[in-house]
Amino acid sequence: MSTVTKKTLTDRIAELFGEKRVLVKKIVQRFLDEAVKELEKGNRIEFRDFGVFEVRTRKPRMAQNPRTLERVPVPITRTVKFKTGRLLKDRLQKSIGASRSAEKGVRPSASSPAPPPSP
C-alpha cells in the first residue's frame, strides 16, 4: 500500500482533462479550503454515496501522565468524523473480496457459502 498525495491526484486530474496543473491545483486547493471553512462553522459536508464529514466535540476530561502519574485536565476538543457512504463501502468490500480470492487463486462468487467459523 502506498501514499497518494494531493500533488499526485492533481497531476492525474490535469492529465485526464488536458488542463494545466497550476489551474487544477488551484481548484483542488479551493475545494479543500471551502470544506475546511464549512467544518469550522460546524456544518456537515455530505458527498452522496462517498461519505459524510462532520464535526464532533469531545467533552473535557481528566487524564493521567503515564510518566509521572499526575492527573491533568484535557480541555474540550473538536475533531472531524468521517462516515463512509454506501458506494464507497461497497467498492471497498468488493476490493477486499477480490484481493482475498486472488491470494487463494479463486474467483469470487456471489453464491459461494460463507466459510465455517474457526474453533
Secondary structure, 3 states (H helix, E strand, C coil): CCCCCHHHHHHHHHHHHCCCHHHHHHHHHHHHHHHHHHHHCCCCEEECCCEEEEEEEECCEEEECCCCCCEEEECCEEEEEEEECHHHHHHHHHHHHHHHHHHHCCCCCCCCCCCCCCC
